[in-house]
């Protein structure tokens, strides 16, 4: 099931000007190979960082 995200929320998280510049770097505006790789890599790295942060917070609660 897709999650509906408000436009205001997207504006707070995503810099549209920067995202548009990334899209402009694609050679093929349909395939979007360049930009999709950047965006997917960003989300993968974000997931790793958030998991690491969650682990550290959990450790701090266990040790306190």
Secondary structure, DSSP 4 states (H G I P E B T S, - for coil): -PPP--HHHHHHH--HHHHHHHHHT-S-TTT-HHHHHHHHHHHHHHHHHHHHHHHHHHHHHHT-
